[in-house]
Amino acid sequence: MRKEGTKTIILGAGLSGLGAALASGLPVYEATDRPGGVCHSYYLDEDHMRHDPYVGEVSQCFRFEPAGGHWLFGVSEVSRKKIEGFCPLREYARKAAVFFHQTGTLVPYPLQDCLRYFEDAVRNRILQEVCSDELPSPQRSPSFKDWLLANFGPTLCELFFFPFNERYTCGLYADIAPQDLYKSVVDKQRIRRGAFEDAPNHGYNSVFLYPSGGLDKLVRAMSATCDIHFDHRVVRIDTSLRKVYFENGAVRSYDKIISTIPLHTMIQLCGIDCGQTQDPSTAVLVVNMGAMRGANCPPYHWVYLPSSKSGIHRVGFYSHVDRSFVPQRYREDDRVVSLYAEKSLRGDFPLSAEVKAETCTAIVDELKEWGFIGTPLVIDSTYTDPAYTWSRPESTWAPTAMRELGHRGIHQIGRYGAWRFQGMMESFEEGLSAGQTMAQ
Ligand SMILES: Cc1cc2nc3c(=O)[nH]c(=O)nc-3n(C[C@H](O)[C@H](O)[C@H](O)COP(=O)(O)OP(=O)(O)OC[C@H]3O[C@@H](n4cnc5c(N)ncnc54)[C@H](O)[C@@H]3O)c2cc1C
């Protein structure tokens, strides 16, 4: 499959870059020393020592992921077969809820389909608002906040959608265009039914998959058949000479590039000025923990939080999905859990070690206060920037930047490269398709 003599290269060995490499056989240049990008696992023992599963034993470690649990959604039969060629997948039925810490109440997710959990007066008011035609019509170019109000009505928005999205988007939800709407499905029939009776699990992630043995196992198996040059961070691209300069001093000529490097970074590396204000991004601080189970540990895979003192918007339990995330000695011992808590921060600024440590402490204290965890066994935090990319209503910044790069032989793909919300499968499939096109 490898195309000899070609000068097309791929930048970045995340899932998009790996997809492109698998479909084309083209060489990949990756900044770090491992494949997977945001999608990988790491192993930590209780002394906070990292262990590499390819060098030593990790069965007595906690398995964590840098941006929190990465679950595969919306996997078609064709893609599943392709992925299972690298690593078997396990299937899980989602258990998710919204947690109202003031009352200690857990309402199953999607909240709009579970109105029966609210007091009669609140439930009836929400039903009247959502199912009547009285909701304000969204404007021509609504913000995410306008869209939420027009679809869920004031009561449900005040209860959950506004405070949750305030945290999740780091305050941007009133300024950005509606995004990832498949996560907030408005099905009036289902909403009416769920106000009075149980409804079957539903939504984009009602069933999800995870690689048996860990996400790192999958991305390493994929990368094993690819030609990847690790520790090659791009620091400049001369688009007139068509040369890529790397931090380690290497230089590579190219005719064409498939790039998964974040769009805002890529235009800087190429010295392009789009003449427009860049669309925003947000970062995420993830605190990974192994801990003793708290008295009120929710029996869910993850919980969404409309309110928290520490600013977190979601907590997920790796060990509620699969016990293989905890050290072998605890797998039969239900008293030990592993989890991640996510807090969004404005993108494009470095997080000082001091602020990171203070934030971590506040998060762990709050989880203890809620009774989610008891004594922590291991705590580790990671910072991903960018984690989420957003666009302002009617902004043309991203298409303009991609067009400018396209004129210079650079094709941007991926969640950050193309600046659009997408999960692992879409990223991988987009990579496969870009690689196939380039290989032809
Ligand atoms: C908090 C969070 C939770 C998520 N949860 C899920 C989930 O549960 N399920 C799901 O399906 N998706 C989830 N996602 C989305 C998923 O992570 C992405 O869709 C996927 O990782 C995108 O892959 P990518 O290859 O496009 O980008 P990346 O993984 O970012 O890969 C880009 C690669 O480019 C490299 N690179 C960057 N700069 C340079 C440079 N200058 N030179 C060379 N290389 C460079 C990076 O090191 C990286 O390896 C989540 C994302 C976040 C942030």
The ligand as an SDF file (V2000), in Angstrom:
LIG
                    3D

 53 58  0  0  0  0  0  0  0  0999 V2000
  -12.6890   15.7620   27.1220 C   0  0  0  0  0  0  0  0  0  0  0  0
  -12.9130   14.9700   25.8730 C   0  0  0  0  0  0  0  0  0  0  0  0
  -13.6800   13.8250   25.9230 C   0  0  0  0  0  0  0  0  0  0  0  0
  -13.9200   13.0960   24.7620 C   0  0  0  0  0  0  0  0  0  0  0  0
  -14.6430   11.9580   24.8540 N   0  0  0  0  0  0  0  0  0  0  0  0
  -14.8900   11.2410   23.7340 C   0  0  0  0  0  0  0  0  0  0  0  0
  -15.6200   10.0190   23.8250 C   0  0  0  0  0  0  0  0  0  0  0  0
  -15.9760    9.5380   24.9100 O   0  0  0  0  0  0  0  0  0  0  0  0
  -15.9000    9.3690   22.6560 N   0  0  0  0  0  0  0  0  0  0  0  0
  -15.4860    9.8330   21.4250 C   0  0  0  0  0  0  0  0  0  0  0  0
  -15.7780    9.1990   20.4070 O   0  0  0  0  0  0  0  0  0  0  0  0
  -14.7470   10.9610   21.3220 N   0  0  0  0  0  0  0  0  0  0  0  0
  -14.4450   11.6670   22.4530 C   0  0  0  0  0  0  0  0  0  0  0  0
  -13.6890   12.8060   22.3510 N   0  0  0  0  0  0  0  0  0  0  0  0
  -13.2510   13.2380   21.0060 C   0  0  0  0  0  0  0  0  0  0  0  0
  -11.9940   12.5400   20.5240 C   0  0  0  0  0  0  0  0  0  0  0  0
  -10.9840   12.7260   21.4680 O   0  0  0  0  0  0  0  0  0  0  0  0
  -11.5670   13.1570   19.1730 C   0  0  0  0  0  0  0  0  0  0  0  0
  -12.5860   13.0060   18.2130 O   0  0  0  0  0  0  0  0  0  0  0  0
  -10.3080   12.5430   18.5910 C   0  0  0  0  0  0  0  0  0  0  0  0
   -9.3150   12.4050   19.5550 O   0  0  0  0  0  0  0  0  0  0  0  0
   -9.7730   13.4400   17.4890 C   0  0  0  0  0  0  0  0  0  0  0  0
   -8.6250   12.8520   16.9260 O   0  0  0  0  0  0  0  0  0  0  0  0
   -7.6680   13.7140   16.0030 P   0  0  0  0  0  0  0  0  0  0  0  0
   -6.6860   12.7750   15.4220 O   0  0  0  0  0  0  0  0  0  0  0  0
   -8.4740   14.5290   15.0540 O   0  0  0  0  0  0  0  0  0  0  0  0
   -6.9600   14.7460   17.0020 O   0  0  0  0  0  0  0  0  0  0  0  0
   -5.8020   14.4900   18.0680 P   0  0  0  0  0  0  0  0  0  0  0  0
   -6.0920   13.3000   18.8850 O   0  0  0  0  0  0  0  0  0  0  0  0
   -5.6280   15.7900   18.7900 O   0  0  0  0  0  0  0  0  0  0  0  0
   -4.5130   14.1920   17.2050 O   0  0  0  0  0  0  0  0  0  0  0  0
   -3.7210   15.2090   16.6590 C   0  0  0  0  0  0  0  0  0  0  0  0
   -2.2650   14.7640   16.7130 C   0  0  0  0  0  0  0  0  0  0  0  0
   -1.4570   15.7920   16.1600 O   0  0  0  0  0  0  0  0  0  0  0  0
   -0.2780   15.9280   16.9410 C   0  0  0  0  0  0  0  0  0  0  0  0
    0.2570   17.2770   16.7960 N   0  0  0  0  0  0  0  0  0  0  0  0
   -0.2600   18.4360   17.2900 C   0  0  0  0  0  0  0  0  0  0  0  0
    0.5600   19.4730   16.9910 N   0  0  0  0  0  0  0  0  0  0  0  0
    1.5950   18.9600   16.2690 C   0  0  0  0  0  0  0  0  0  0  0  0
    2.7510   19.5240   15.6790 C   0  0  0  0  0  0  0  0  0  0  0  0
    3.0250   20.8290   15.7610 N   0  0  0  0  0  0  0  0  0  0  0  0
    3.6000   18.7020   15.0050 N   0  0  0  0  0  0  0  0  0  0  0  0
    3.3370   17.3690   14.8900 C   0  0  0  0  0  0  0  0  0  0  0  0
    2.2590   16.7810   15.4550 N   0  0  0  0  0  0  0  0  0  0  0  0
    1.4020   17.5640   16.1300 C   0  0  0  0  0  0  0  0  0  0  0  0
   -0.7610   15.6650   18.3640 C   0  0  0  0  0  0  0  0  0  0  0  0
    0.3130   15.2980   19.2110 O   0  0  0  0  0  0  0  0  0  0  0  0
   -1.7650   14.5360   18.1450 C   0  0  0  0  0  0  0  0  0  0  0  0
   -1.1830   13.2760   18.2510 O   0  0  0  0  0  0  0  0  0  0  0  0
  -13.3940   13.5420   23.5050 C   0  0  0  0  0  0  0  0  0  0  0  0
  -12.5930   14.6700   23.4670 C   0  0  0  0  0  0  0  0  0  0  0  0
  -12.3440   15.3840   24.6230 C   0  0  0  0  0  0  0  0  0  0  0  0
  -11.4640   16.5830   24.5580 C   0  0  0  0  0  0  0  0  0  0  0  0
  1  2  1  0
  2  3  1  0
  2 52  2  0
  3  4  2  0
  4  5  1  0
  4 50  1  0
  5  6  2  0
  6  7  1  0
  6 13  1  0
  7  8  2  0
  7  9  1  0
  9 10  1  0
 10 11  2  0
 10 12  1  0
 12 13  2  0
 13 14  1  0
 14 15  1  0
 14 50  1  0
 15 16  1  0
 16 17  1  0
 16 18  1  0
 18 19  1  0
 18 20  1  0
 20 21  1  0
 20 22  1  0
 22 23  1  0
 23 24  1  0
 24 25  2  0
 24 26  1  0
 24 27  1  0
 27 28  1  0
 28 29  2  0
 28 30  1  0
 28 31  1  0
 31 32  1  0
 32 33  1  0
 33 34  1  0
 33 48  1  0
 34 35  1  0
 35 36  1  0
 35 46  1  0
 36 37  1  0
 36 45  1  0
 37 38  2  0
 38 39  1  0
 39 40  1  0
 39 45  2  0
 40 41  1  0
 40 42  2  0
 42 43  1  0
 43 44  2  0
 44 45  1  0
 46 47  1  0
 46 48  1  0
 48 49  1  0
 50 51  2  0
 51 52  1  0
 52 53  1  0
M  END
$$$$
